[in-house]
Amino acid sequence: MLPSVRSFAAEQGANPLTVAKAYQQFQDEGLVTVQRGIGMFVADGAVAALRARERESFLTEEWPAITIRMQLLGLKLKDLGELA
């Protein structure tokens, strides 16, 4: 269960309107569900959905620049494996 808008805003020192907008966006994206009179809860599959979104963002926005930098430095993926 997510904390109420007021309590979360007070705890974080944020504006309640900002928290309410964020909660609404989470709901619009299907990441939380509302049970009237009970509260807001993280939706089933929300973690997987967020992970998939971040993965897609990494592969399309960050990875191309990383691969270009690796090429400029003469690095191969196997070189990175040796660091782990």
N, C-alpha and C positions, 0 to 999 in steps of 0.2 A: 504494500500500500504506500502511495506517495503521501508526503505530508501536505497539509492544507496550504493554499497559496499564502495566506497570512503568516502561518508559522514558518514556512520555508523562507519567505521574504525577510522576516525578522531575524531568523537564524543566520542568513547570509548577508544581511545588511543591504538587501536589494529592494527596488521599488516593487510593490505588489502587482502593479500593472504589467511590469516586465515579466514577472513570474507567471502571471495569468496568461500572457501571450505565448510564453514558452510551453506551458501546459496545453494550451489550445493547439499549438503547432504539433506537439507530440500526439495529441488526439487525432488531428487531421491526417497525420502520417500513419495512423494505426499502431502507434507504439504504446499507447496507453488506452485503457478502457475505463468507462465511468459506470459505476453501479450507484444509481440514485439512492441518496440517503445513507450510503455507506462510504464511498470515496472513489479515488482513482487508483488503478492498479496497472502495473506493467503488463502489457499484452503478451499472450503466448507468442513466441517466435520473434519478439522484439530484439533480443540480443543477436540472433542470427541475421535479422534484417539489417541491423546497424552494421554488423561485421561485413555483410555482403556489400553494403553501400560504401563503406570505407575501403574495402578491397578494390572495388571498381574505381573509386576516386584515385587510389594510389597507382593503379595500373595505367590509368588514362592521363593523369595529371602530373604525377611525380616520377614514375618509372622512366618515361622517355628521357627526361633530363639526366637521370642517374646513369642510364645506359650511354648517353653521349659523353658524360664526364668519364665513365669507365673507359670508353674507347680512347679518349684523349690521353688518359693516364696509362693506357696499355694494360688495363686490368681485365681479367677473365673471371667468370663466375666461380671457377675452381679456386682462384686466388682468395676469394672471400670465404670459401669453405674452410680454408686453412687457418683463418683467423678465429673461427668459432671454437 
